[in-house]
Amino acid sequence: MIEAKQELLRALSQAIEQVSPGTAVPAAFESPKQASHGDLACTAAMQLAKPLKKNPRDVAAALVEALGRQAAVQRHVAALEIAGPGFINIRLTHAAKQAVVAEVLQAGESFGRQPSNGQRVMVEFVSANPTGKAWRSRASSITTMPACRSPPSRPRRNAASRA
């Protein structure tokens, strides 16, 4: 699927160039939030709609037509669907999904490595302390809490402190 995705990106780039020559919209795929929407999603039609002064769904239809003529799409894509305001949902063939296993095995230990491009990258790891108290300020970085623990209790005020 990795090689298939690269081929599909090149096909999308060519389709964007056919639909809107000279437009600087990058070819990119996103992962749909719901699996029922397909394997890949593309928002290029909505990005192209304003410069072309057309309805995004019409631009999406033109992109789907241009993509359908690409050899990579015919080889790796089972279905192209237009959804919502102009999303293009892409469903890959089973063979394209299964090809990633062969690519991983062929690459061996070097799978996932990329040559340096000279840019620096910062990677942060957030670790929640499961035995400590969870504070609201840390809540954005904590995705789950242990189910067996109850939230920390607040100290009770006595009658003298209310007055």
N, C-alpha and C positions, 0 to 999 in steps of 0.2 A: 504494500500500500504506500510505502514511502516513495518509491520510484513512481508509482502511479500518481501520487499526489503532485509530485514535481512535474510530471507530464501534463496533468490537468491544469496546473498553474500556468504553464506555457500556453496551453490551449485557451485558457481564460484571457490571458494577456492578448493573444491574437484576436479573440472575439471582441474584446474591448476596443482594440485598434480598428476593427472592421466597423463596429457600430458608431464609434466616435473617434475618428482619426485625430491624432495630436493631443488628445486629452491626457492629462497627467494623473489618471486614477490608477493606483497600483492594483495588480491582480492579487487577491488574498481570499483565503477561505477561513471560516470560523467554524467552531464546533457548535452545533445546535444545542440549545438548552434542554430540549426534550428529544429523546431517541426516536420518537415517532416522526420527527421532522426530517429524518434522513441522517446521512453520515457526515456531510459537509454542507455549509451554507455560504452564500455569497451575497454581499450587500452592494455590489458594484452598480447595480441598476439605480439604486437610490442616490448614489453619489454622482452618477452621470445625468440624472434627471434634470437638475438645475442648470448645468451648462448647456444641455441640449434643449431646454425649455419644453420638456415633454413629461407626460405622466410616467411615474416610475414603473408601473405595471407594463406600459407599452415598451419601455426601454428593456425591461426584464424579458419580455417576449422576443424582442430583437436579439438579445444576448443568448437566449435559449436556442433560437434558430441558428445563430452563428456557431454556438457551441456544438450543436447537433451535427454540424458538417465536419468537425474536427475528428481526426483518426483516434486520438487519445480518448476522447469522450466515447466514441463508438466502441472502443476496446474495454474501457474500465467502468463505464457508467450504465447502471440498469435503468435509472429514471431521472429526469430533470423536471422539477415542479416549481411553479410560481406560487408564492404564498403571501398573504397579507398585502402590505403596501408595495412590495416589489422584491421580496426576498426570493432567492433562487435556492431551493433545497435540492441536494444531490444525493442520490442513493447509488452506492457503489455495487458492482457485481461481487458475488462470493469469491471469485478468483482473485479480484483486486484486493479484497480484505485478507485472503489467505496468503497472498504473496509476501506479506511482511514477515512471515515465519521464515521463509527461504532467505530473505534479505538479512535477517538477524543471524541465522546460522552461517551464512556465507561471510558476513563481516566478522563474526567471532567476537573476540575481546575488544576490537576497535569499533564495535557498533555504537553509534551515538556520538562519537568524537568528531569534532570539526576543527579545521585548521584555525589558528589564531587570526583575528582580523585587526588586531592592534587596539581594540577598545577594551576598557576595563569594565568589569561587571561586579556588582555587589550582590551577594546571596545572603539572605537572612533566614535563620531558622528560629522559630518561636516554639518554645516548649513550656507547656503549662505544668505547674507543680501540682500533682494530683493530691498531695497531702496538705497543701497550704490553702489559705482562704482565697476565694475568687473575688476580686474586686471589680467594680464596674469599669474602671479604666482599662483593665486587661481583657474585658469581655470581647472586644473586637478581634483579638488574636486567638481566643480560645473557641474552638468549634464545638467541643463536647465536654460535658461534665460527667463524672462518674455517677451512675444511676443510684448507687447505694448511699450516697452522701446527701445530707440535707443542707440547704443553704445556710450560711452563717447567720446566727440570730443577732438581733440588735439588743444592746443593753436596755433594760427597762428604766424608765424615769421613776423616781419616787415622788410622792406627793409634794415634798418640800421644793423640788426643782421645778415644778410646774408653776409655782406662784411667782 
